[in-house]
Amino acid sequence: MIEGPSNLLITGAGQGIGRALARHFAAKGHKLYLMDINGDGLKHTVETHLKEHSDRIGYAEVNLADTQSVRDGVAKAAKFLSGQIDYVVANAGISSPYWRDGATMADPSTLDQWKTYVDVNLTGNFALAQAVLPYMKVHAEDDRRKLPDSHVGGAGPCIVFTSSFRGIISDPNQEGYAATKAGLIGLTSAMAVSMQHFGIRVNCVSPGRIKAQHESKKADENGGKWEVEGNDAEVHLSNRAGMPEDISEAVEYLLGAGFGEFSFLQSIVLRGSVPKATW
């Protein structure tokens, strides 16, 4: 649990897991700033889906592949959040794991797609972390890991990256997605060591097969909902695919007092115990 009302920045919040994260933390009374490349979906999330909380939510269309867009978005977030960002959920990224049009890595055209995966999933999230640092770091000289006078609580501020179980176990033709998601786990490891100097914890969550198609403007308009279907039960020891809410609970645990100030460099894999790759 996060102690008291806090300021959160959540990326990729226009649909999918990010929208569920926004709903989860908005319902608990926190002040949010949401980002997404899908401006229409983001506006729907704030002004329609989360209308009852919209007085505590700011938002901006941001492209992770554009460093200046990321920096401008963070500056807007900091202004909306009165200069203090307590927690960041870096959830945005390219969601499709496969090369486009059924291509394989033997197709030279995939090199451009590879570069896009790197630009968005890795470079974009690194730029985000750089940009939020001035608004998150702890200035207490006696103990940078604690905030005794802040509503954030003793654990201090935290960044959580959204990786994927595909960074650990992959299907064919997912090289760009899998490599960059694995890279986020490595980035978490490195940043956790570097950022502790500023009193900032860095953790990571790696979702498995999370069914989140119903978390979108289109699904809202067409009555979409989460349900068990196809081979969901067959390939999961949990007898179902994941729900976005499963990730929201894990993220809150990593952000808040689940581990508290001992929560450095944690990476939780939530895959419903998928036993093996599906090829």
C-alpha positions in Angstrom: 0.0 0.0 0.0 1.1 3.6 -0.7 1.0 5.7 2.4 -1.4 8.6 2.0 -2.4 10.6 -1.1 0.5 10.8 -3.5 1.5 12.2 -6.9 1.9 9.6 -9.6 3.0 9.8 -13.2 1.8 6.8 -15.3 2.7 6.3 -19.0 0.8 4.3 -21.5 -2.4 5.1 -19.8 -4.7 5.5 -22.8 -5.6 1.9 -22.9 -4.7 -1.6 -21.7 -2.8 -2.2 -18.5 -2.0 1.5 -18.2 -5.6 2.5 -18.1 -6.2 -0.1 -15.4 -3.3 1.3 -13.4 -4.8 4.8 -13.7 -8.2 3.5 -12.5 -6.6 1.6 -9.6 -4.7 4.6 -8.2 -7.3 7.2 -9.0 -9.9 5.2 -7.0 -7.5 5.3 -4.0 -7.4 9.1 -4.0 -4.0 9.8 -5.6 -3.3 12.7 -7.9 -2.3 11.5 -11.3 -0.6 12.7 -14.5 -1.2 10.3 -17.4 0.7 10.1 -20.7 0.1 8.1 -23.9 0.9 8.4 -27.6 -2.8 7.8 -28.3 -4.3 11.2 -27.6 -7.9 10.2 -28.3 -7.7 7.2 -26.1 -6.0 9.2 -23.3 -8.7 11.8 -23.4 -11.4 9.2 -23.2 -9.6 7.6 -20.2 -9.6 10.8 -18.3 -12.8 12.6 -19.3 -15.1 9.6 -19.7 -13.7 6.4 -18.1 -12.3 8.2 -15.0 -14.7 11.1 -15.1 -15.5 11.0 -11.4 -11.8 11.4 -10.6 -10.9 13.9 -13.5 -10.4 16.8 -11.1 -7.3 15.0 -9.8 -5.9 13.9 -13.2 -3.8 15.7 -15.8 -2.7 14.3 -19.1 -0.6 14.9 -22.2 0.0 13.1 -25.5 3.6 12.0 -25.5 5.8 10.0 -27.9 8.4 7.9 -26.2 10.4 7.8 -29.4 10.8 11.6 -29.2 13.1 12.6 -26.4 11.9 16.2 -26.4 8.3 15.1 -26.3 9.2 13.0 -23.2 10.9 15.9 -21.5 8.1 18.3 -22.3 5.5 15.9 -21.0 7.4 15.4 -17.7 7.7 19.2 -17.3 3.9 19.5 -17.7 3.4 16.6 -15.2 5.7 18.3 -12.7 3.7 21.6 -13.0 0.4 19.8 -12.6 1.7 17.8 -9.6 3.1 21.0 -7.9 6.7 20.2 -8.6 6.8 16.8 -6.8 6.5 13.4 -8.5 6.4 10.7 -5.8 6.0 7.7 -8.0 6.5 6.8 -11.7 4.9 3.8 -13.5 6.8 3.6 -16.8 4.3 1.4 -18.5 4.4 2.7 -22.1 6.0 0.8 -24.8 5.4 -1.1 -28.1 2.8 -3.7 -27.1 2.9 -6.0 -30.1 5.6 -8.7 -29.6 5.8 -9.9 -33.2 7.5 -8.4 -36.3 4.9 -6.7 -38.6 3.3 -8.6 -41.5 4.5 -12.0 -40.4 8.1 -11.2 -41.0 11.0 -13.0 -39.4 14.4 -11.8 -38.4 15.7 -13.2 -41.7 13.8 -10.4 -43.4 16.2 -7.3 -43.7 13.2 -5.0 -43.2 13.0 -6.0 -39.6 16.1 -4.0 -38.8 14.0 -0.8 -38.9 11.4 -2.3 -36.6 14.3 -3.4 -34.3 15.4 0.2 -34.1 11.9 1.4 -33.3 11.6 -1.2 -30.4 14.9 0.1 -29.0 13.9 3.8 -29.4 10.6 3.3 -27.6 11.0 0.5 -25.1 14.5 1.3 -24.0 15.7 4.8 -25.0 12.3 6.3 -24.3 12.1 4.9 -20.8 15.7 5.9 -20.1 14.8 9.5 -21.2 11.7 9.4 -19.0 13.8 8.4 -15.9 16.3 11.1 -16.6 13.5 13.7 -17.0 11.7 12.9 -13.7 14.9 12.7 -11.6 14.8 16.5 -10.5 11.2 16.1 -9.3 11.7 12.9 -7.4 15.1 12.9 -5.7 15.4 13.2 -2.0 17.4 16.1 -0.7 17.7 15.1 3.0 21.4 15.1 3.8 21.1 12.8 6.8 19.4 10.0 5.1 18.6 10.1 1.4 16.5 6.9 1.6 13.9 8.3 3.9 11.4 11.2 3.7 10.3 11.8 7.3 8.5 15.0 6.4 6.7 13.7 3.3 3.5 11.9 2.7 5.4 9.5 0.5 6.5 7.6 3.7 9.7 6.0 4.8 10.2 3.9 1.7 10.7 7.0 -0.5 9.9 7.7 -4.1 10.0 4.9 -6.7 10.0 4.1 -10.4 8.5 0.9 -11.7 9.2 -0.2 -15.2 6.8 -2.5 -17.1 8.9 -5.3 -18.7 7.4 -8.6 -19.9 7.8 -12.3 -19.3 8.8 -12.3 -22.9 12.1 -10.9 -21.7 12.7 -14.3 -20.1 10.8 -16.8 -22.3 9.9 -16.1 -25.9 7.9 -17.4 -28.9 9.5 -17.2 -32.4 9.9 -13.9 -34.2 9.8 -11.7 -31.1 13.4 -10.6 -31.1 12.8 -6.9 -31.0 10.2 -7.1 -28.3 11.9 -9.7 -26.2 15.3 -8.1 -26.3 14.1 -4.7 -25.3 11.9 -6.0 -22.5 14.9 -8.0 -21.2 16.8 -4.7 -21.5 14.3 -3.0 -19.2 15.2 -5.6 -16.5 18.8 -4.8 -17.0 18.0 -1.1 -16.9 16.2 -1.6 -13.6 19.2 -3.4 -12.2 21.6 -0.6 -13.2 19.4 2.3 -12.2 18.5 0.8 -8.8 22.2 1.1 -7.9 22.7 4.6 -9.4 19.4 6.1 -8.2 19.8 5.0 -4.6 22.1 8.0 -4.2 19.1 10.2 -4.8 16.9 8.2 -2.5 14.9 6.7 -5.4 14.0 3.0 -5.6 13.7 1.3 -9.0 11.8 -1.9 -9.5 10.2 -3.8 -12.4 7.1 -5.8 -13.1 7.0 -8.4 -15.9 3.5 -9.3 -16.9 2.6 -12.6 -18.6 -0.4 -13.0 -20.9 -2.6 -10.2 -19.7 -5.8 -9.8 -21.6 -6.5 -6.1 -21.7 -8.3 -5.6 -25.0 -11.4 -4.5 -23.1 -9.5 -1.6 -21.6 -10.0 0.8 -24.5 -12.3 3.5 -25.9 -13.4 1.1 -28.7 -14.2 -1.7 -26.2 -16.2 0.7 -24.0 -18.3 1.8 -27.0 -18.8 -1.8 -28.1 -19.4 -3.4 -24.7 -16.2 -5.3 -24.5 -15.3 -7.2 -21.3 -12.7 -9.6 -19.9 -13.4 -13.3 -20.2 -11.7 -16.7 -20.3 -11.6 -18.0 -23.8 -9.6 -20.3 -26.2 -6.7 -22.0 -24.5 -6.5 -19.6 -21.6 -7.0 -22.4 -19.0 -4.9 -24.9 -20.9 -1.7 -22.9 -21.0 -1.9 -21.3 -17.5 -1.6 -23.2 -14.3 -3.8 -20.5 -12.8 -6.6 -21.7 -15.2 -7.0 -18.2 -16.7 -5.1 -15.5 -18.5 -4.0 -12.4 -16.5 -6.2 -9.5 -15.7 -4.9 -5.9 -15.8 -5.8 -5.6 -12.1 -3.3 -8.3 -11.3 -0.6 -6.0 -12.6 -2.0 -3.0 -10.7 -1.8 -4.8 -7.4 1.8 -5.9 -8.1 2.8 -2.4 -9.0 1.3 -0.9 -5.9 3.2 -3.5 -3.9 6.5 -2.4 -5.5 5.8 1.3 -5.1 4.6 1.2 -1.6 5.1 -0.6 1.7 5.1 -4.1 0.4 8.9 -4.2 0.7 9.2 -0.7 2.1 12.6 0.8 2.0 14.0 -2.7 1.4 12.3 -2.6 -2.0 15.3 -2.0 -4.2 16.0 -3.8 -7.5 12.9 -6.1 -7.3 11.6 -7.7 -10.5 8.3 -9.5 -10.2 7.2 -11.9 -13.0 3.4 -12.4 -13.2 2.7 -15.0 -15.8 0.1 -17.3 -14.2 2.7 -20.0 -14.2 2.8 -20.5 -18.0 4.8 -23.7 -18.0 6.7 -23.3 -21.3 7.0 -21.5 -24.6 4.2 -22.2 -27.0 6.2 -23.2 -30.1 
